[in-house]
Amino acid sequence: MNTIRVQVPATSANCGPGFDCLGLALNLYNIFSFTPDPNATEYTYTFEGFGADILRAEDPKKNLIGFAMDQVFATAQEPIQYGHITSETLIPPSRGLGSSSTAS
């Protein structure tokens, strides 16, 4: 398996009077990359961008991206392949642009 790269757009769904019913994808993204490592027994992470220092300090076993990866393998009915995840956070958190929802 090669590196998988996913680019998830920000949304306007939490901004303004339209709230969740008038969401638009914006030209601003969080980017996640996964490189499998057949020798790995857990996910390792590199964090870049907004809040990288906070994400580095959190417990990696509670990371939403790792949880989402586990769900992908479960849905595909495949054994989990661990490896390295890079998270490039370009959507500013706590601004109503859906930054936390991009990880799930």
ROTORZA-259769 format. One record per residue: x, y, z of N, C-alpha, C in turn; residue number from 1. Coordinates in pm, whole numbers. Example, Ala and Ser with C-alpha at 12.3 -4.5 7.8 and 13.67 -1.06 7.14 Angstrom:
<pts>
pt nxx->1319 | nyy->-569 | nzz->780 | caxx->1230 | cayy->-450 | cazz->780 | cxx->1320 | cyy->-330 | czz->780 | num->1
pt nxx->1285 | nyy->-225 | nzz->708 | caxx->1367 | cayy->-106 | cazz->714 | cxx->1290 | cyy->3 | czz->787 | num->2
</pts>
This chain:
<pts>
pt nxx->85 | nyy->-117 | nzz->0 | caxx->0 | cayy->0 | cazz->0 | cxx->90 | cyy->124 | czz->0 | num->1
pt nxx->56 | nyy->220 | nzz->-82 | caxx->128 | cayy->346 | cazz->-89 | cxx->71 | cyy->447 | czz->9 | num->2
pt nxx->132 | nyy->564 | nzz->13 | caxx->81 | cayy->672 | cazz->97 | cxx->-56 | cyy->716 | czz->46 | num->3
pt nxx->-147 | nyy->736 | nzz->141 | caxx->-281 | cayy->786 | cazz->110 | cxx->-288 | cyy->929 | czz->158 | num->4
pt nxx->-337 | nyy->1019 | nzz->72 | caxx->-348 | cayy->1161 | cazz->106 | cxx->-494 | cyy->1202 | czz->92 | num->5
pt nxx->-548 | nyy->1264 | nzz->198 | caxx->-686 | cayy->1309 | cazz->197 | cxx->-688 | cyy->1458 | czz->228 | num->6
pt nxx->-760 | nyy->1531 | nzz->147 | caxx->-772 | cayy->1676 | cazz->162 | cxx->-919 | cyy->1706 | czz->192 | num->7
pt nxx->-946 | nyy->1765 | nzz->310 | caxx->-1084 | cayy->1787 | cazz->354 | cxx->-1111 | cyy->1938 | czz->363 | num->8
pt nxx->-1216 | nyy->1987 | nzz->296 | caxx->-1241 | cayy->2132 | cazz->294 | cxx->-1305 | cyy->2184 | czz->422 | num->9
pt nxx->-1281 | nyy->2311 | nzz->446 | caxx->-1353 | cayy->2383 | cazz->551 | cxx->-1497 | cyy->2400 | czz->504 | num->10
pt nxx->-1585 | nyy->2434 | nzz->596 | caxx->-1725 | cayy->2452 | cazz->562 | cxx->-1779 | cyy->2580 | czz->625 | num->11
pt nxx->-1878 | nyy->2635 | nzz->563 | caxx->-1945 | cayy->2753 | cazz->618 | cxx->-2063 | cyy->2713 | czz->706 | num->12
pt nxx->-2082 | nyy->2583 | nzz->732 | caxx->-2202 | cayy->2533 | cazz->799 | cxx->-2223 | cyy->2590 | czz->939 | num->13
pt nxx->-2118 | nyy->2632 | nzz->1006 | caxx->-2133 | cayy->2686 | cazz->1141 | cxx->-2131 | cyy->2838 | czz->1145 | num->14
pt nxx->-2136 | nyy->2902 | nzz->1030 | caxx->-2131 | cayy->3048 | cazz->1024 | cxx->-2265 | cyy->3104 | czz->977 | num->15
pt nxx->-2311 | nyy->3207 | nzz->1040 | caxx->-2427 | cayy->3282 | cazz->991 | cxx->-2561 | cyy->3217 | czz->1016 | num->16
pt nxx->-2667 | nyy->3279 | nzz->965 | caxx->-2803 | cayy->3235 | cazz->994 | cxx->-2841 | cyy->3103 | czz->927 | num->17
pt nxx->-2769 | nyy->3059 | nzz->824 | caxx->-2803 | cayy->2933 | cazz->758 | cxx->-2758 | cyy->2812 | czz->838 | num->18
pt nxx->-2666 | nyy->2833 | nzz->930 | caxx->-2610 | cayy->2731 | cazz->1017 | cxx->-2590 | cyy->2599 | czz->941 | num->19
pt nxx->-2644 | nyy->2489 | nzz->987 | caxx->-2615 | cayy->2358 | cazz->927 | cxx->-2687 | cyy->2330 | czz->795 | num->20
pt nxx->-2785 | nyy->2410 | nzz->758 | caxx->-2861 | cayy->2376 | cazz->636 | cxx->-2806 | cyy->2444 | czz->511 | num->21
pt nxx->-2716 | nyy->2542 | nzz->523 | caxx->-2664 | cayy->2611 | cazz->405 | cxx->-2512 | cyy->2602 | czz->395 | num->22
pt nxx->-2456 | nyy->2488 | nzz->436 | caxx->-2311 | cayy->2472 | cazz->434 | cxx->-2253 | cyy->2470 | czz->294 | num->23
pt nxx->-2140 | nyy->2535 | nzz->277 | caxx->-2066 | cayy->2534 | cazz->151 | cxx->-1924 | cyy->2488 | czz->180 | num->24
pt nxx->-1865 | nyy->2410 | nzz->91 | caxx->-1723 | cayy->2376 | cazz->103 | cxx->-1642 | cyy->2498 | czz->62 | num->25
pt nxx->-1541 | nyy->2529 | nzz->139 | caxx->-1457 | cayy->2646 | cazz->113 | cxx->-1322 | cyy->2604 | czz->56 | num->26
pt nxx->-1252 | nyy->2696 | nzz->-2 | caxx->-1121 | cayy->2669 | cazz->-62 | cxx->-1012 | cyy->2680 | czz->44 | num->27
pt nxx->-1030 | nyy->2605 | nzz->153 | caxx->-936 | cayy->2600 | cazz->265 | cxx->-942 | cyy->2457 | czz->317 | num->28
pt nxx->-829 | nyy->2394 | nzz->339 | caxx->-828 | cayy->2249 | cazz->363 | cxx->-742 | cyy->2209 | czz->482 | num->29
pt nxx->-778 | nyy->2098 | nzz->545 | caxx->-688 | cayy->2021 | cazz->630 | cxx->-645 | cyy->1902 | czz->547 | num->30
pt nxx->-518 | nyy->1868 | nzz->556 | caxx->-461 | cayy->1763 | cazz->472 | cxx->-405 | cyy->1654 | czz->563 | num->31
pt nxx->-443 | nyy->1530 | nzz->536 | caxx->-398 | cayy->1416 | cazz->614 | cxx->-332 | cyy->1316 | czz->521 | num->32
pt nxx->-216 | nyy->1265 | nzz->563 | caxx->-145 | cayy->1162 | cazz->486 | cxx->-120 | cyy->1043 | czz->576 | num->33
pt nxx->-133 | nyy->924 | nzz->519 | caxx->-106 | cayy->800 | cazz->592 | cxx->-8 | cyy->717 | czz->512 | num->34
pt nxx->102 | nyy->680 | nzz->575 | caxx->201 | cayy->592 | cazz->514 | cxx->209 | cyy->465 | czz->598 | num->35
pt nxx->164 | nyy->352 | nzz->544 | caxx->168 | cayy->228 | cazz->622 | cxx->311 | cyy->183 | czz->649 | num->36
pt nxx->329 | nyy->118 | nzz->763 | caxx->458 | cayy->60 | cazz->800 | cxx->431 | cyy->-81 | czz->850 | num->37
pt nxx->472 | nyy->-183 | nzz->775 | caxx->440 | cayy->-320 | cazz->815 | cxx->498 | cyy->-360 | czz->951 | num->38
pt nxx->597 | nyy->-286 | nzz->1001 | caxx->658 | cayy->-317 | cazz->1130 | cxx->596 | cyy->-240 | czz->1246 | num->39
pt nxx->507 | nyy->-146 | nzz->1217 | caxx->449 | cayy->-61 | cazz->1321 | cxx->342 | cyy->-137 | czz->1399 | num->40
pt nxx->332 | nyy->-105 | nzz->1528 | caxx->229 | cayy->-165 | cazz->1614 | cxx->130 | cyy->-61 | czz->1664 | num->41
pt nxx->149 | nyy->64 | nzz->1620 | caxx->57 | cayy->173 | cazz->1651 | cxx->81 | cyy->285 | czz->1551 | num->42
pt nxx->-8 | nyy->384 | nzz->1552 | caxx->11 | cayy->500 | cazz->1465 | cxx->112 | cyy->595 | czz->1527 | num->43
pt nxx->194 | nyy->656 | nzz->1443 | caxx->279 | cayy->767 | cazz->1485 | cxx->231 | cyy->889 | czz->1409 | num->44
pt nxx->260 | nyy->1007 | nzz->1463 | caxx->203 | cayy->1130 | cazz->1409 | cxx->307 | cyy->1240 | czz->1390 | num->45
pt nxx->282 | nyy->1322 | nzz->1289 | caxx->349 | cayy->1451 | cazz->1271 | cxx->238 | cyy->1552 | czz->1254 | num->46
pt nxx->243 | nyy->1660 | nzz->1332 | caxx->142 | cayy->1765 | cazz->1325 | cxx->206 | cyy->1894 | czz->1278 | num->47
pt nxx->138 | nyy->1961 | nzz->1183 | caxx->184 | cayy->2088 | cazz->1129 | cxx->66 | cyy->2184 | czz->1124 | num->48
pt nxx->93 | nyy->2312 | nzz->1131 | caxx->-13 | cayy->2412 | cazz->1116 | cxx->-77 | cyy->2453 | czz->1247 | num->49
pt nxx->-202 | nyy->2502 | nzz->1238 | caxx->-275 | cayy->2552 | cazz->1354 | cxx->-285 | cyy->2445 | czz->1464 | num->50
pt nxx->-251 | nyy->2481 | nzz->1585 | caxx->-268 | cayy->2392 | cazz->1700 | cxx->-175 | cyy->2273 | czz->1703 | num->51
pt nxx->-69 | nyy->2273 | nzz->1621 | caxx->22 | cayy->2158 | cazz->1617 | cxx->82 | cyy->2130 | czz->1754 | num->52
pt nxx->117 | nyy->2234 | nzz->1827 | caxx->177 | cayy->2215 | cazz->1959 | cxx->79 | cyy->2149 | czz->2056 | num->53
pt nxx->-48 | nyy->2184 | nzz->2047 | caxx->-151 | cayy->2124 | cazz->2133 | cxx->-171 | cyy->1978 | czz->2095 | num->54
pt nxx->-179 | nyy->1950 | nzz->1965 | caxx->-201 | cayy->1812 | cazz->1918 | cxx->-84 | cyy->1721 | czz->1956 | num->55
pt nxx->39 | nyy->1774 | nzz->1951 | caxx->155 | cayy->1694 | cazz->1989 | cxx->150 | cyy->1653 | czz->2137 | num->56
pt nxx->90 | nyy->1738 | nzz->2220 | caxx->85 | cayy->1713 | cazz->2364 | cxx->-27 | cyy->1616 | czz->2405 | num->57
pt nxx->-123 | nyy->1591 | nzz->2316 | caxx->-235 | cayy->1503 | cazz->2349 | cxx->-196 | cyy->1356 | czz->2342 | num->58
pt nxx->-275 | nyy->1274 | nzz->2407 | caxx->-254 | cayy->1129 | cazz->2406 | cxx->-282 | cyy->1077 | czz->2265 | num->59
pt nxx->-181 | nyy->1018 | nzz->2197 | caxx->-202 | cayy->971 | cazz->2059 | cxx->-309 | cyy->863 | czz->2047 | num->60
pt nxx->-335 | nyy->790 | nzz->2154 | caxx->-437 | cayy->685 | cazz->2148 | cxx->-579 | cyy->743 | czz->2142 | num->61
pt nxx->-594 | nyy->873 | nzz->2167 | caxx->-725 | cayy->939 | cazz->2161 | cxx->-740 | cyy->1028 | czz->2038 | num->62
pt nxx->-646 | nyy->1019 | nzz->1946 | caxx->-648 | cayy->1105 | cazz->1828 | cxx->-761 | cyy->1064 | czz->1733 | num->63
pt nxx->-842 | nyy->1161 | nzz->1691 | caxx->-955 | cayy->1134 | cazz->1602 | cxx->-913 | cyy->1077 | czz->1467 | num->64
pt nxx->-797 | nyy->1116 | nzz->1419 | caxx->-752 | cayy->1068 | cazz->1289 | cxx->-721 | cyy->918 | czz->1296 | num->65
pt nxx->-653 | nyy->876 | nzz->1402 | caxx->-626 | cayy->734 | cazz->1421 | cxx->-755 | cyy->655 | czz->1437 | num->66
pt nxx->-850 | nyy->711 | nzz->1511 | caxx->-980 | cayy->646 | cazz->1527 | cxx->-1049 | cyy->631 | czz->1391 | num->67
pt nxx->-1045 | nyy->737 | nzz->1310 | caxx->-1106 | cayy->732 | cazz->1176 | cxx->-1036 | cyy->626 | czz->1089 | num->68
pt nxx->-904 | nyy->615 | nzz->1100 | caxx->-831 | cayy->512 | cazz->1023 | cxx->-877 | cyy->372 | czz->1065 | num->69
pt nxx->-894 | nyy->350 | nzz->1195 | caxx->-943 | cayy->221 | cazz->1243 | cxx->-1079 | cyy->189 | czz->1182 | num->70
pt nxx->-1165 | nyy->291 | nzz->1173 | caxx->-1299 | cayy->272 | cazz->1117 | cxx->-1294 | cyy->239 | czz->967 | num->71
pt nxx->-1199 | nyy->299 | nzz->896 | caxx->-1183 | cayy->269 | cazz->753 | cxx->-1149 | cyy->122 | czz->735 | num->72
pt nxx->-1052 | nyy->73 | nzz->813 | caxx->-1014 | cayy->-68 | cazz->801 | cxx->-1130 | cyy->-159 | czz->841 | num->73
pt nxx->-1203 | nyy->-123 | nzz->947 | caxx->-1317 | cayy->-204 | cazz->991 | cxx->-1425 | cyy->-209 | czz->884 | num->74
pt nxx->-1455 | nyy->-93 | nzz->823 | caxx->-1558 | cayy->-87 | cazz->718 | cxx->-1516 | cyy->-171 | czz->597 | num->75
pt nxx->-1387 | nyy->-167 | nzz->566 | caxx->-1337 | cayy->-246 | cazz->453 | cxx->-1316 | cyy->-393 | czz->490 | num->76
pt nxx->-1342 | nyy->-425 | nzz->617 | caxx->-1323 | cayy->-561 | cazz->670 | cxx->-1181 | cyy->-611 | czz->643 | num->77
pt nxx->-1086 | nyy->-523 | nzz->670 | caxx->-944 | cayy->-553 | cazz->654 | cxx->-875 | cyy->-537 | czz->789 | num->78
pt nxx->-767 | nyy->-611 | nzz->812 | caxx->-692 | cayy->-591 | cazz->937 | cxx->-629 | cyy->-451 | czz->939 | num->79
pt nxx->-621 | nyy->-393 | nzz->1057 | caxx->-562 | cayy->-259 | cazz->1071 | cxx->-415 | cyy->-265 | czz->1031 | num->80
pt nxx->-374 | nyy->-169 | nzz->949 | caxx->-234 | cayy->-151 | cazz->915 | cxx->-189 | cyy->-20 | czz->980 | num->81
pt nxx->-98 | nyy->-29 | nzz->1072 | caxx->-47 | cayy->91 | cazz->1138 | cxx->60 | cyy->155 | czz->1053 | num->82
pt nxx->90 | nyy->278 | nzz->1084 | caxx->193 | cayy->351 | cazz->1011 | cxx->200 | cyy->494 | czz->1062 | num->83
pt nxx->248 | nyy->582 | nzz->976 | caxx->267 | cayy->722 | cazz->1013 | cxx->159 | cyy->810 | czz->952 | num->84
pt nxx->102 | nyy->896 | nzz->1035 | caxx->-1 | cayy->991 | cazz->992 | cxx->55 | cyy->1132 | czz->1004 | num->85
pt nxx->45 | nyy->1208 | nzz->896 | caxx->81 | cayy->1350 | cazz->899 | cxx->-46 | cyy->1431 | czz->889 | num->86
pt nxx->-62 | nyy->1526 | nzz->980 | caxx->-179 | cayy->1613 | cazz->983 | cxx->-135 | cyy->1756 | czz->962 | num->87
pt nxx->-177 | nyy->1814 | nzz->851 | caxx->-146 | cayy->1954 | cazz->820 | cxx->-275 | cyy->2034 | czz->838 | num->88
pt nxx->-283 | nyy->2107 | nzz->949 | caxx->-404 | cayy->2180 | cazz->985 | cxx->-396 | cyy->2323 | czz->931 | num->89
pt nxx->-469 | nyy->2348 | nzz->823 | caxx->-471 | cayy->2481 | cazz->761 | cxx->-601 | cyy->2555 | czz->793 | num->90
pt nxx->-700 | nyy->2483 | nzz->847 | caxx->-827 | cayy->2544 | cazz->887 | cxx->-812 | cyy->2587 | czz->1033 | num->91
pt nxx->-825 | nyy->2716 | nzz->1061 | caxx->-809 | cayy->2761 | cazz->1201 | cxx->-918 | cyy->2703 | czz->1291 | num->92
pt nxx->-879 | nyy->2649 | nzz->1408 | caxx->-978 | cayy->2594 | cazz->1500 | cxx->-1060 | cyy->2702 | czz->1568 | num->93
pt nxx->-1176 | nyy->2667 | nzz->1617 | caxx->-1264 | cayy->2755 | cazz->1695 | cxx->-1307 | cyy->2879 | czz->1618 | num->94
pt nxx->-1325 | nyy->2865 | nzz->1487 | caxx->-1370 | cayy->2978 | cazz->1404 | cxx->-1498 | cyy->2944 | czz->1329 | num->95
pt nxx->-1558 | nyy->2827 | nzz->1360 | caxx->-1682 | cayy->2788 | cazz->1294 | cxx->-1664 | cyy->2736 | czz->1153 | num->96
pt nxx->-1543 | nyy->2693 | nzz->1118 | caxx->-1516 | cayy->2646 | cazz->982 | cxx->-1505 | cyy->2494 | czz->973 | num->97
pt nxx->-1540 | nyy->2423 | nzz->1081 | caxx->-1543 | cayy->2277 | cazz->1077 | cxx->-1409 | cyy->2209 | czz->1090 | num->98
pt nxx->-1312 | nyy->2272 | nzz->1155 | caxx->-1179 | cayy->2212 | cazz->1163 | cxx->-1180 | cyy->2076 | czz->1234 | num->99
pt nxx->-1254 | nyy->2061 | nzz->1342 | caxx->-1252 | cayy->1932 | cazz->1413 | cxx->-1326 | cyy->1824 | czz->1334 | num->100
pt nxx->-1426 | nyy->1861 | nzz->1258 | caxx->-1500 | cayy->1760 | cazz->1181 | cxx->-1417 | cyy->1706 | czz->1064 | num->101
pt nxx->-1311 | nyy->1774 | nzz->1024 | caxx->-1228 | cayy->1724 | cazz->914 | cxx->-1151 | cyy->1599 | czz->954 | num->102
pt nxx->-1134 | nyy->1576 | nzz->1084 | caxx->-1057 | cayy->1461 | cazz->1132 | cxx->-1141 | cyy->1335 | czz->1143 | num->103
pt nxx->-1272 | nyy->1347 | nzz->1127 | caxx->-1354 | cayy->1227 | cazz->1148 | cxx->-1432 | cyy->1188 | czz->1023 | num->104
</pts>
